[in-house]
Amino acid sequence: MSLKQFAAPIATLLMLLSLSSTTLAQAPAEQESSAPVPIRIGWQIPTVTQAALVQVLKRTDVLARHGLEPSLLPYSYGTPEVEAALAGKLDAFFAGDQPTINLLAQGGKWKIVARVYTDRVTVIVPPGSPIDSISDLRGKAVASPFGSIAHREAILEQQRAGLDPEKDVSNYNRDILEIRDLVLGGGIEQWQYLDAASVWEPDASSFELGGVTRSLSDTQALGVLAMSDEFIAAHPEAAVDFLVAMTRAWDFFIGHTERVLQWYIDDSHLGYTPLVLDKAVRIDPNFAASSPGEIDLRLTEDHIGVLATNAAWGVDAWQDGNEIRAFVDQELLARAMAVVAATPEFDELEVILPSVRELDLEKERTTHGLDALPLWGAFLFMVLVALLAIETGFWFGKRHRGDADGQSDPSIGTVVGAVLGMMAFVIALTFGSASARFDARKAALLEDVTAIQTAYLRADLLPEPQRTTVRSLLRDYIQVRVGIVYAYGQPERLALIQRRAEALQQAMWLRVEELSEDNGGGRIQVFFAATLNDMFKLHTKRVVLGAYYRIPDFVWWILLSASGVAMIAVGFQFGSGKGRRIHVANFSLAITFALVMLLAFDLDRAGEGLVTVNQQPMIDLYRGVSAGD
């Protein structure tokens, strides 16, 4: 085989690789070139439609595409979310209308900018209860989360039935998660001192379909999106972009309802079934939309009238509730709808954080490395380099033999042996370095799993609602830890997921700070904070080992160059001898060299290729914490 025969295909391959690398480098990003705008979003775990939309915001790149960097902060219900908003810890606020009204009535400088979802509220009793109607609640005890839509509707139902909520009924303030525990605990004897409770979706449908409660009433309620005046003033365009992103999130939810609801089931870990959630969410009229342009987040005059009526009920300082109109501003939504209308078709959103159950590890391992070459491409490239080098050496050796009157210099064998020995030494050093990094990544994975598992177990020591919210954040964090390893070779995706991980860390730390403020920094908070510190340090360690502590590209090129020189020396020895090509020997040497290099090359990769750190311990951890509650 001649040098010309090798040169043409190799030149073509190098040209294609160069074009591929240039194309990847010049591919335009949908995200704005400027720095993303941070936005802190409060939401409620046991409220299915808004929580499902949050799943889309969390697991897809929709916010990143619109220049936003989210921190998604979960709460058990509206009152603690209102407290966080008043403390300046939130920029956007998903909630039912009553918590939003309470926020505004307490001096919150916020605006209601859109309708987000329709909710359903019902007053429930145990199946065997003698109570058949709201009027039978006279002298009974009713639980609801005070300040929520469930609390409001419970009081209004009592008033409609001719009861005085302050004299005829004992109304108790209970977190929605506490109510769930009582309901799911068993029969009427497990309700302790309570006779009835008021809940919203998806608990309303979950309890009914499960046969653990009966409903005494059924009322629809309004869920809204509010944004702080400070955020709107500082980032007016980002506020519009957020509403565009919300429209796209709704569109994704409608088109992938089953998948999004499964995400919510996996992350909330509150025992909901797909049938329950599907029933709960489809009360919203947006499910009739077939495109982003048909999704309606507007507050109609009827909606604003409902807000005014509810404000009149919930705010003593307001005369007739029409004061709420000053806090409704749909100008941002109108601008967002104009953007949606002017965009004929949006690109499909990318899921950047698939759930553990969706991960197909074999497919994920085929992602590209730092040089954009798949393993088979790297192998082929190294084989061709070796063959080309041997052929080049053979050509020079044959020419040298001709100049030397056919006499072969015996010292050539000594030089070739020395060159091959040095090449083997360098390859051994590189292989050892790659193997050491691989072992370090395995050890760091096990340490990370242990740290997260410890944090999850110690979270059980926290009081409610922090216990449930922290555990929800930890489950999200495990998802990120599983998914981030597959982004080590993709800088943009890694940066995006890294920011999600840091946002979850901040949210968990915020819960510890809240407990410290409430309890003066008790021993449990210090104990749990130390666990979080260990977990955060291991996150940094794993990212550094996986994404940054790699064998430098310069080393690989030096190794390839040195190996090429060694192969030239081998070919030169062949050519300076009898001048006959031994194709079997050439191919054997080239393939052996390429296989050894390929193994070192693959070991240096993290989360991709044929030799990877098995993420099963982290997956088992997620399944374990899901099955353990």
FENZIPE-V137536 format. One record per helix or strand. SS is the DSSP state (H for helix, E for strand). FROM is the first residue (numbers start at 1). TO is the last residue. Records with the same first field share a line. If there is no record, write none. Layout:
SS=FROM-TO + FROM-TO
This chain:
H=3-26 + 48-59 + 62-65 + 78-86 + 97-105 + 134-137 + 149-160 + 176-184 + 188-191 + 203-210 + 229-234 + 236-255 + 257-268 + 274-281 + 285-288 + 292-294 + 301-314 + 322-327 + 331-342 + 356-358 + 361-364 + 375-403 + 411-461 + 466-487 + 491-519 + 523-548 + 553-576 + 583-603 + 616-628
E=37-44 + 60-60 + 68-75 + 92-96 + 110-125 + 141-144 + 170-173 + 196-200 + 214-215 + 219-228 + 328-328 + 351-351
